[in-house]
Amino acid sequence: FNGRYDFTVVGNTLNPLENNPNSFCSILSSSSESLNLQPTDEIMKAYIYWAGSGTGDFEVKVNGTVITSERNFPIFMNNLNYFSAYADITSLVQATGNGLYTFSDLDIQPALDSFQYCVNRTNFAGWAILIIYKNDALPLNQINVYDGLQAVSQNQTTLTLTLDDLNVVDNA
């Protein structure tokens, strides 16, 4: 997106507590977060990402509307599966606008095995909506969306990500 654009992200976790040796090995059935754009902001695109432990659940709900993954990002690390999913929900966010977004129906119960994810505290689930909006009062900008899923192990000292398709016309 090139022009007078900006972005914001809303989302939440489904973990009821921080993963630690004394926490429960459970996941909430839903979580919510509010979107608060300015009245002059025009929503151009909205993408939802959700992720968790296990092989994945690729059909969830946002405000009661069924969302089916359009792309999946699986990863296998330390003998365990993890996943992320993506869907374009622009029409839903344009119709809803500002307000509360409730994410629900993500099922990772099969991954909540105390002998796998819970014992090493890698049980998790969460979601985020990336909203790109236009506002004629904004400075000129370029917005690129890079997505995917890559693991970082505790033994790893560096991670290299290559970003391309950048168009820098002014150092300022």
N, C-alpha and C positions, 0 to 999 in steps of 0.2 A: 504494500500500500504506500503510494507516494502522494503526498499532499498534506493537508491539514488534518492529520490523524493522530490518535493516541490510543492507548489501551489500558485496560484494568483487568484484574483477575479477582474473582470471588470463589470461595470454596471452603471446604472443611474436612476434618478427619472423621472417621467412624470409630476410632479408638476411644474408649471411655476414659482411659488413663494412659499416662506415659508407659511404654513398655519397660518394665524393670523386673528384677527377680521376685518382687512381692505383688506384682499386679495380676489382675485377672487375665485370662486368655479368652477374651470375648470381643465382639464387635457390635456397635450400635446398629439398629435396623434402619435409621435415617439420621440425617443431620441437615442443618439449614444455615444459610448466610444471606445477607441482604445486598442488593445492588443499588447504588445511589449515584446515578449520573446526573449531570446538570441538565436543565430543561432544553438547552440549546445543543446538547450532544445527540448526534444521530447514529444509532447502532448500525454498523455496516456488516459485521460478521460476529458470530459467537460460536466458539468451539468448546465442547466439554471433553475433559479427560478424566478417567477414573482408573484406579490402580489398587492392587492388593496382593496378598499372599495367595499362592495356589495357581492352578492352571487357568483360572479366569471365569468370570461371569460377564457375558457380553450383551445382556439385556437388562437395563435398569430403568428407573423412573425419575423424572424431574417434574415436580409439581403435579404428579399423577399421570404425566404423559410418558408412554413407553418410548425409550430411546434404545436403539440397536446400534452396536458398534459398527463403524464403517472400516476401521483399521484396528488391528491388534498388535501389541508389542510384547511378545513373550520373552522371558529371560530365565535361564537356569543357572543358579549359582550356589555353591556349597551344597550340592545335591538337593536343592529345593527349587521349586517353580515359583515365579512371580509374573505378574502381567500388568499391562496398562492397555487402555482402550480409548478410542477417539470417535466422536461424532460431531457433525455440523448441526448445531441447534439454533441457527440464526433466526428462523421464522418464529420459534418459541420465545426467544428472548426479545425479539422485536415486538411481538404481541403482548408480552408480559411487562416489559419495561422495568422501571424501578420497582423494588419490592423484595419479598422473601422468596428465595429459591430453596426448595427442599429436595434433596437427593435421597432416593430410597431403593429398596429391592436389590441391593448388591449382596449376593450370597457367596461368602467365602467360608462357610461353616466346615466344608471338608478339609480346609487348611488349618483349622483350629485344633489340631492334634497336639496334645501336650508333649508328644515325643518328637515332634519335628519343629514347627515354627515357634511354638510357645517356649520350648526349653532354651532356645537361643534368642528369644525376644525379637523375632522378625515377623510376628503376626501384625498385619496392618491393612487398612483400607482407607481410601480417601478420594476426594474429587476436587476438580477445579474447572471453572468456566472462564475462558479467555474471551474478553469482549473488545473488539476493535471498533472505535467510534470516530466520527468526523465532527469537527466543529470549526466553522470559518474563523473563529477568533484564535485558533491554535497557530503556532509557527509551522513552517514547512517541516515535514518529517518523513522518514521512511520507516515502515514497520515490516519486518520479516518475521515469520513464524517458523521456528525450527522445533521439530518435535521428534519423539522417539523414547526409547528406554535403554539406558546403559547403566550397568552396575559398577559400583565402586567398592572394592573390598577393603577391609580394615588393614590389609598388608600392602595396599597400593599407595605409593607415594605421589604419583602424578596421574593426571587424566588429561588427554589431549582431545579437544574438540575442534574441528575445522569448520568455520562458517564461511560460506561463499555467497555470491549474489548481493554483496553490499555495494551501495552506490553512495559514496561520500563526495559531496560537491563542495563542502566548506568545512574547514577544520573546526570552526566555532560550532 
